[in-house]
Amino acid sequence: MKKKLVALTGAGISQDSGIKTFRDEGGLWEGYPVEQVATPDGYRQNPQLVLDFYNARRRDLKKVEPNAAHYALQELEKKYDVYIITQNVDNLHERTGSSHILHLHGELNKVRSSVNEYEILDWDTDLTLEDKDSQGYPLRPHIVWFGEAVPNIEEAMRLTSQADILVIVGTSLQVYPAANLMNFAPRNTPIYLIDPNPVSLAGVTIIKERASKGVPLLARQLLA
């Protein structure tokens, strides 16, 4: 039986593909106050602004490609049962062919009913105010906004609690509840943190590299 490798990925892994992060200098939040484009109140007050913001993100996503870090995680499936828990809303993991991907904060290429969170549709074009769900209600981005529950967090906790190896890539470990996931790993589980500016964590092996260099480096070690 293959060992289970769980990878927790954040904005840093996609940054190497050219996708801007939200929090860093020059990031997306500098041009758009978070309260306006990533909260339920912002959507109620100005839905067109919110749709414009995510339509732009969806168009940007079509211009980029997965990088070596995304491909290295897929390559690890040769030896491990790999589960990716991502805080990212892009589809770069999917585009490498990774088998098991859990999105914590939603997906850019999906939309959902504004009244029924279980009515979710694939979507790769601009979303407009005229687009409606099956009951005639507006569609909204399938994104978990600030102040909303994270539906997949319990599944993420379950997966992490079963990890034989935990790999953390490109996340600041500052966004909760995702930042707490590593605490669910079983005792003595090897934990690797790949980040160019990592926080210091007891019992964690640090690889001080950008994702596109650090993940392939670790993958070569784990596949050897």
C-alpha positions as CSV (number, residue, x, y, z in Angstrom):
1,M,0.0,0.0,0.0
2,K,1.3,3.4,-0.9
3,K,2.0,5.9,1.8
4,K,-0.3,8.9,1.9
5,L,1.4,12.2,1.1
6,V,-0.7,15.3,1.9
7,A,0.3,18.6,0.3
8,L,-1.0,21.9,1.6
9,T,-0.5,24.6,-1.0
10,G,-1.0,28.3,-1.0
11,A,-0.5,31.4,-3.2
12,G,3.3,31.0,-3.4
13,I,3.1,27.9,-5.5
14,S,1.0,29.7,-8.2
15,Q,3.0,32.9,-7.9
16,D,5.8,31.2,-9.8
17,S,3.3,30.7,-12.7
18,G,2.7,34.5,-12.7
19,I,-0.4,34.7,-10.6
20,K,-0.3,37.6,-8.2
21,T,-0.8,36.9,-4.5
22,F,-3.3,38.8,-2.5
23,R,-1.3,39.9,0.5
24,D,2.2,40.7,-0.8
25,E,3.5,44.1,-1.9
26,G,2.0,44.7,-5.3
27,G,-0.6,42.1,-4.6
28,L,-4.3,42.1,-5.6
29,W,-5.6,43.6,-2.4
30,E,-3.6,46.8,-3.1
31,G,-5.9,47.7,-6.0
32,Y,-9.1,46.4,-4.4
33,P,-10.2,46.8,-0.8
34,V,-10.9,43.3,0.5
35,E,-14.2,44.5,2.0
36,Q,-15.5,45.4,-1.5
37,V,-14.6,42.3,-3.5
38,A,-14.3,39.4,-1.0
39,T,-17.1,39.7,1.5
40,P,-20.8,39.0,1.3
41,D,-21.5,42.7,2.2
42,G,-19.3,43.8,-0.7
43,Y,-21.3,41.6,-3.0
44,R,-24.6,42.9,-1.8
45,Q,-23.5,46.5,-2.1
46,N,-21.9,46.3,-5.5
47,P,-22.2,43.0,-7.2
48,Q,-20.9,44.3,-10.6
49,L,-17.6,45.3,-9.0
50,V,-17.3,41.8,-7.5
51,L,-18.1,40.1,-10.8
52,D,-15.6,42.4,-12.6
53,F,-12.9,41.5,-10.1
54,Y,-13.3,37.7,-10.5
55,N,-13.9,37.9,-14.2
56,A,-10.5,39.5,-14.5
57,R,-8.9,36.8,-12.4
58,R,-10.5,34.2,-14.5
59,R,-9.2,35.8,-17.7
60,D,-5.7,36.1,-16.2
61,L,-5.8,32.4,-15.3
62,K,-6.1,31.5,-19.0
63,K,-2.8,33.2,-19.7
64,V,-0.6,31.2,-17.3
65,E,0.6,27.6,-17.0
66,P,1.4,25.2,-14.2
67,N,5.0,25.4,-13.1
68,A,7.6,22.8,-12.0
69,A,6.1,22.7,-8.5
70,H,2.7,21.7,-9.7
71,Y,4.2,19.0,-12.0
72,A,6.4,17.7,-9.2
73,L,3.4,17.0,-7.0
74,Q,1.8,15.1,-9.8
75,E,5.0,13.2,-10.3
76,L,5.0,12.0,-6.7
77,E,1.9,9.9,-7.5
78,K,4.3,7.4,-8.9
79,K,5.2,6.4,-5.4
80,Y,2.7,8.0,-3.1
81,D,-1.0,8.4,-2.6
82,V,-1.0,12.2,-3.0
83,Y,-3.8,14.4,-1.8
84,I,-3.5,18.2,-2.4
85,I,-5.3,20.6,-0.1
86,T,-5.1,24.0,-1.7
87,Q,-6.0,27.5,-0.6
88,N,-5.8,28.6,-4.2
89,V,-8.8,29.1,-6.4
90,D,-6.9,28.5,-9.7
91,N,-7.0,25.2,-11.6
92,L,-3.2,24.7,-12.1
93,H,-3.1,21.5,-10.0
94,E,-5.9,20.1,-12.2
95,R,-4.1,21.0,-15.3
96,T,-1.1,18.8,-14.4
97,G,-3.4,15.8,-13.9
98,S,-3.1,15.5,-10.1
99,S,-5.7,12.9,-9.0
100,H,-7.0,14.3,-5.6
101,I,-7.5,18.0,-5.1
102,L,-9.5,19.6,-2.4
103,H,-10.1,23.4,-2.7
104,L,-10.6,25.2,0.6
105,H,-11.5,28.6,-0.7
106,G,-13.5,27.8,-3.9
107,E,-12.6,27.7,-7.6
108,L,-12.4,30.5,-10.2
109,N,-13.7,28.2,-12.9
110,K,-17.0,27.5,-11.1
111,V,-20.0,29.6,-10.1
112,R,-22.8,28.9,-7.8
113,S,-26.4,30.0,-7.0
114,S,-26.5,33.0,-4.7
115,V,-29.2,31.3,-2.6
116,N,-28.3,27.6,-2.9
117,E,-24.7,26.8,-2.2
118,Y,-25.1,23.3,-3.5
119,E,-26.0,24.4,-7.0
120,I,-22.5,24.7,-8.6
121,L,-21.7,25.1,-12.3
122,D,-18.5,24.9,-14.3
123,W,-17.8,28.3,-15.8
124,D,-14.9,29.6,-17.9
125,T,-16.2,32.9,-19.3
126,D,-17.2,36.2,-17.8
127,L,-20.1,36.1,-15.3
128,T,-22.8,38.7,-15.7
129,L,-25.7,40.0,-13.6
130,E,-28.0,38.5,-16.1
131,D,-26.7,34.9,-15.5
132,K,-29.2,33.0,-13.3
133,D,-29.4,29.7,-11.5
134,S,-32.1,27.0,-12.1
135,Q,-34.6,29.0,-10.0
136,G,-33.9,32.4,-11.6
137,Y,-31.6,33.7,-8.8
138,P,-28.3,35.4,-9.7
139,L,-25.1,33.3,-9.9
140,R,-22.1,34.4,-7.9
141,P,-18.4,33.4,-7.9
142,H,-17.8,30.0,-6.3
143,I,-15.4,31.6,-3.8
144,V,-15.3,31.4,0.0
145,W,-15.3,35.0,1.0
146,F,-14.2,36.5,4.3
147,G,-16.8,35.9,7.0
148,E,-18.1,32.7,5.3
149,A,-17.7,29.2,6.4
150,V,-15.1,27.0,4.8
151,P,-17.2,23.9,3.7
152,N,-14.2,21.6,3.0
153,I,-12.2,22.2,6.2
154,E,-13.5,19.1,8.0
155,E,-12.4,16.9,5.0
156,A,-9.1,18.7,5.0
157,M,-8.7,17.9,8.7
158,R,-9.5,14.3,8.1
159,L,-7.0,14.0,5.2
160,T,-4.3,15.7,7.2
161,S,-4.9,13.4,10.2
162,Q,-4.1,10.4,7.9
163,A,-0.9,11.8,6.4
164,D,2.2,9.7,6.4
165,I,4.1,12.8,5.0
166,L,2.9,16.4,5.1
167,V,4.3,19.0,2.6
168,I,3.5,22.7,3.0
169,V,4.2,24.9,0.0
170,G,3.8,28.6,-0.6
171,T,1.6,29.5,2.3
172,S,2.1,32.1,5.0
173,L,0.3,29.9,7.6
174,Q,-1.5,33.0,8.6
175,V,-5.0,32.4,7.1
176,Y,-7.2,30.4,9.4
177,P,-8.6,27.8,9.6
178,A,-6.2,26.4,7.0
179,A,-3.2,27.5,9.0
180,N,-4.2,25.1,11.8
181,L,-4.2,22.0,9.5
182,M,-0.6,21.0,10.2
183,N,-1.6,20.4,13.9
184,F,-3.8,17.5,12.8
185,A,-0.9,15.5,11.3
186,P,-0.2,12.4,13.4
187,R,2.7,12.6,15.8
188,N,6.1,11.9,14.2
189,T,4.8,12.5,10.7
190,P,7.6,14.1,8.6
191,I,6.6,17.7,7.8
192,Y,8.3,19.7,5.1
193,L,7.8,23.5,4.6
194,I,8.9,24.9,1.3
195,D,9.0,28.7,1.3
196,P,11.7,31.4,0.4
197,N,10.9,33.2,3.7
198,P,9.7,30.5,6.0
199,V,8.5,30.8,9.6
200,S,10.4,28.8,12.1
201,L,8.5,25.7,13.3
202,A,9.7,23.1,15.7
203,G,10.0,19.6,14.2
204,V,9.5,20.9,10.6
205,T,12.1,20.4,7.9
206,I,12.6,23.7,6.1
207,I,13.5,24.0,2.4
208,K,14.2,27.7,1.9
209,E,13.4,27.9,-1.8
210,R,10.6,29.2,-4.1
211,A,8.0,26.5,-4.8
212,S,9.2,25.9,-8.4
213,K,12.6,25.0,-7.2
214,G,11.9,23.5,-3.7
215,V,9.1,21.1,-4.6
216,P,11.0,19.4,-7.4
217,L,14.0,19.2,-5.0
218,L,11.9,17.4,-2.4
219,A,10.2,15.2,-4.9
220,R,13.5,13.9,-6.1
221,Q,14.4,13.0,-2.5
222,L,11.1,11.3,-1.8
223,L,11.1,9.4,-5.1
224,A,14.7,8.2,-4.7
